[in-house]
Amino acid sequence: MKAITKVVGKRAKIEVSELELEEKLITLDRVTKVVKGGKRLRFRALVAVGDGRGHVGIGLAKATGVPEAIRKASAAGRKELIEVPVVNTTIPHEILAKFGTSKVLLKPAISGTGIVASNTIRAVLELAGIKDIISKSLGSRNQVSVVKATIVALSNLRRTEEVTAEGELDFEAQEEDANETE
């Protein structure tokens, strides 16, 4: 299976005011920039935002204070919301996505399995409303890259209807090819 590296297709704009969103701080890092006068200290926050019913987004922001960094990251996450197709309590199909050198494999699981994932991936999946899934993080363990790879995977999931409609079209094309060769 080849890894997906970018979002395929258009994303619909999601109205944030209608949703009851929760926030979860994934990581908070202290970053410094070396300048002529010394070091400039800032904080970088990575926040996941979701409603638990198929909408999730991530935000990454820096600021000189911790609360300001978290607030800015939360606002960025609200702007980047995506819709995730959830079938019962899992995802419709298996997917492998890549961001940078991080790869994330997401597999649907039967009811009762729970979320088998790292803390980084778990935060995003819980806020998306997925309760049963198996995942594997491959390559780099950088939390920012892992979260972004997870978002790429979730945004490229297709609904069951789209997959079956596509399959029917492919089946009809194969049938026509078979009839032409006879």
N, C-alpha and C positions, 0 to 999 in steps of 0.2 A: 504494500500500500504506500502510495506516495503522499508525502506531507503537504498540506495546504499552507501557503505562506501569506495569503492576503484574503480579504473579504471579497467574495464573488457576488455580484449583483448589487442592487440598490437597497439601502436601508430606509425604512419608513420612519418619519419623524414621530417620536413618542411624546405625548402630552404629559409632562411631569406633574402638573397641578392635580391631575385626577388620581394619581397613585399615592399610596401610603408607603413611603420608602424608608428602609432601614439602612444604617451605615455600619460598616465594620472596618476598623483600622487593621490593615494587613501588616504593614511595617512602617517604622519611623526611624530614619537614619540621620546621623549628624554628618554633614558634609562641609568641607572647608575649601576655600579658594585662596591660593597663595598669591598675594599682591605685594606691591613694593613696600608698603608699610607693615606687612605681617600677614596674618591669616584672617580671612573673613569666615565666620562661623554661620552656617544656616542649617535648617532642618528640612528634610525631604519626607513627605508623607505619601503613602500608597493606600488608598481607601477604596473599598468595594461598596457599591450602592445597589440595592435591589428591593423588590417588593415581595419576594417569595412566591410569586405567581407568574413567572415567566419573563420578568424584566430585570436586567442586571447591567451595570456599567462600572467602569473603574476610573479613578482619577489619580493623577500624580502631580504633586505641586511642591514648590519650595517656598520657604519664608524664613524670616529671622527668628520668629517665635513658633513654638510648637502648636498652640491653638490656631494660629493664623494659617500654618501649613495644612493642618487637618481641615479647616474650613474651606480653604482654596481647593484642596484635593476633592472634597465632598462636592463642591460646586462643579468641578470639572467632570466628576463621575455622573452627575445628574444630566449633563449635556450630552454624554456619550452613551446613553442607554440603548440597549439592543433588546430585541424580543427573541426569546429562546423557545423553540417548540418542545413542550413537555408532553410525553405520552404516558398516561397514568402517573407514575412517579419517577420515570427515567427518560432517557433520550431516545429518539426514534432509530438511530443507527450508530455504528462505530465510526470514529473519525480520528485522524492523526493531523495535528497542526503544529506549525513551527514558527517561532519568532526569534530572530537572532540565532543563537546556537541552542536554544531550548526547544525541546519537542514535548508535546503533551498528547497522550493517547487516551481517549475516552471511549468506554464500552458500556452499552446498556446492561442492566442487571435485573434479575427477577425481584419481585416485591419482597421486602424483608432483608435484603442484603445490606442496606445502609450505604453510606458514602465511604468508599475505600479510596482515600486520596491523601495527599500531603496537606498540611495545614493551609498552605497558600492556595491550592486548588479548591480545597474544602470550603473556604470562606466564600469564594465566588459561586460555587455550585449551590451552597445553602441559600444564598441570597437570590439565586435564580429560581429556587423552588424545586430543585431536583433532590430526591430523597434516596434513590437507589442507583448507584453507578460504580463502576470500577475504573480507576485511572492509573496511569503510569507516567511519571515525569522522566524524560530521557535527556541526555546532554547536560547543558549548563543548569545549575541550581539557583541561578540569580532570580530572586523573587519577582522582580519587575518583569523579566523576560518570561517567566513561567506564567504569571498572571495574564500577560498580553497574549501568549500562545493559547491559553485557555479561552480568552475572549474571542480570538480568531476561530477556534474550534466551535464554540457555541454559536457564533454568528454565521458559520457556514453549514450548520445543521439544516436539513430540509425536512419539511413536514411529510408525514406518511403519504398524504394525498399526492404531493408533488413527485415523490419517488415512484409510486404506483403508476401515475399518469405517464411519467417518463418511461417506465418499464414497458407499459402497453404500447407506447409509440415505437420503442425499439423492437418489440416483439412483432408489431405489424410490419415494420421495415424489413426484418429478417424473413418474415413470411413471404413478402413480395419478392425479395431476392431469391428465395428458394423456388418460387413459382416461375420466375424468369429463367432460371438455369435449367429447369425441366423441359 
